[in-house]
Amino acid sequence: MPIVEDKLFRKIKKLAGRAIGDFNLIEEGDRIAVAVSGGKDSWTLLHILDSLRRRAPVRYELVAVNVDPGFSGYRTDIMEAHLKEHGFAYHMERTDCAAIIREKLRPGSSVCAFCARLRRGALYSVADRLGCNKLALGHHLDDFIETLLLNQFFVGTLAAMSARLLADNGRHTVIRPLVYVEESDVAAFARNNDLPSIPCGCPEEVRTDLNRRRMKQLIGQLAQEIPHLRSSLVGALGNVQPRHLLDANLKDFGSDKPG
Ligand SMILES: Nc1ncnc2c1ncn2[C@@H]1O[C@H](COP(=O)(O)OP(=O)(O)OP(=O)(O)O)[C@@H](O)[C@H]1O
């Protein structure tokens, strides 16, 4: 089924285009590995980047990349059928993350966080093999602000995610073009276009990320009273005032007396 190029599609495309411009996410000659999980966010990302590419002033290539962690029941066949149907270049990487998790996970630590770390390593290595200089992830505006609150509530740091970040290995640039797109729009886009929703097959999936769900609920409740809450929170990430914070690395707390 072709993607419906309606008002919502144009809205998401415009917001992704704005993020690409604001944070210099895509440059001439880029070869971008688009990480697709089979969920709504990364499907949306892939379709939007593909549509933007057709009329972009710069030339860039996309390769959809999936990492199969190896949990039974992960329907990568459905994913492949969708990628083929839409004519995407793609690569499916089968890994043994599930076995590593079973063997190495420390009691009490999060399966999702451990899995995400292993997956990220696999994505970098596939990106290298495919000659991709960038890795695009499907995080959207709500992911950014939930992370911002999670870090403040549970970690004690003022941080969220970056829309563009050079990976620790110094070789890949991670980009997040959906930073300005709200989850509700992504969900509606996926619904309208019947994008397949493929769970990763992990038996722990439903039980994890409880705190993130609490942040999502909290933001949802507050947004009923404060309609611009989401855009204000994401706006705050781009409007930092170090003079009004307490970080001695950002501000000199020495004497103000002259001499
Ligand atoms: N198995 C995977 N293979 C490739 N990329 C993945 C995989 N799982 C997650 N990703 C990438 O990491 C991003 C964030 O992953 P997360 O697990 O938080 O998924 P999510 O927010 O539910 O997104 P989605 O709806 O795309 O699954 C995804 O949007 C996708 O780009």
The ligand as an SDF file (V2000), in Angstrom:
LIG
                    3D

 31 33  0  0  0  0  0  0  0  0999 V2000
   15.9680   -4.2220   16.6910 N   0  0  0  0  0  0  0  0  0  0  0  0
   16.3050   -3.0320   16.1910 C   0  0  0  0  0  0  0  0  0  0  0  0
   16.9680   -2.9620   15.0130 N   0  0  0  0  0  0  0  0  0  0  0  0
   17.3290   -1.7540   14.5010 C   0  0  0  0  0  0  0  0  0  0  0  0
   17.0550   -0.5800   15.1040 N   0  0  0  0  0  0  0  0  0  0  0  0
   16.4080   -0.6010   16.2710 C   0  0  0  0  0  0  0  0  0  0  0  0
   15.9930   -1.8150   16.8770 C   0  0  0  0  0  0  0  0  0  0  0  0
   15.3560   -1.5150   18.0260 N   0  0  0  0  0  0  0  0  0  0  0  0
   15.3800   -0.1690   18.1370 C   0  0  0  0  0  0  0  0  0  0  0  0
   16.0080    0.3820   17.0940 N   0  0  0  0  0  0  0  0  0  0  0  0
   16.2230    1.8340   16.8380 C   0  0  0  0  0  0  0  0  0  0  0  0
   16.3350    2.5230   18.0640 O   0  0  0  0  0  0  0  0  0  0  0  0
   15.2680    3.4810   18.1850 C   0  0  0  0  0  0  0  0  0  0  0  0
   14.7980    3.5660   19.6290 C   0  0  0  0  0  0  0  0  0  0  0  0
   14.5110    2.2780   20.0820 O   0  0  0  0  0  0  0  0  0  0  0  0
   13.4050    1.9700   21.1770 P   0  0  0  0  0  0  0  0  0  0  0  0
   13.6140    0.5790   21.6420 O   0  0  0  0  0  0  0  0  0  0  0  0
   13.3940    3.0810   22.1530 O   0  0  0  0  0  0  0  0  0  0  0  0
   12.1360    1.8940   20.2660 O   0  0  0  0  0  0  0  0  0  0  0  0
   10.8020    2.6960   20.1420 P   0  0  0  0  0  0  0  0  0  0  0  0
   10.8960    4.0500   20.7840 O   0  0  0  0  0  0  0  0  0  0  0  0
    9.7010    1.7980   20.5390 O   0  0  0  0  0  0  0  0  0  0  0  0
   10.8380    2.9160   18.5280 O   0  0  0  0  0  0  0  0  0  0  0  0
   10.1510    2.0100   17.4170 P   0  0  0  0  0  0  0  0  0  0  0  0
    8.7070    2.4270   17.4050 O   0  0  0  0  0  0  0  0  0  0  0  0
   10.9060    2.3600   16.1830 O   0  0  0  0  0  0  0  0  0  0  0  0
   10.3650    0.5750   17.8730 O   0  0  0  0  0  0  0  0  0  0  0  0
   14.1940    2.9620   17.2200 C   0  0  0  0  0  0  0  0  0  0  0  0
   13.3220    3.9990   16.8010 O   0  0  0  0  0  0  0  0  0  0  0  0
   15.0390    2.4410   16.0980 C   0  0  0  0  0  0  0  0  0  0  0  0
   15.5200    3.4810   15.2650 O   0  0  0  0  0  0  0  0  0  0  0  0
  1  2  1  0
  2  3  1  0
  2  7  2  0
  3  4  2  0
  4  5  1  0
  5  6  2  0
  6  7  1  0
  6 10  1  0
  7  8  1  0
  8  9  2  0
  9 10  1  0
 10 11  1  0
 11 12  1  0
 11 30  1  0
 12 13  1  0
 13 14  1  0
 13 28  1  0
 14 15  1  0
 15 16  1  0
 16 17  2  0
 16 18  1  0
 16 19  1  0
 19 20  1  0
 20 21  2  0
 20 22  1  0
 20 23  1  0
 23 24  1  0
 24 25  2  0
 24 26  1  0
 24 27  1  0
 28 29  1  0
 28 30  1  0
 30 31  1  0
M  END
$$$$
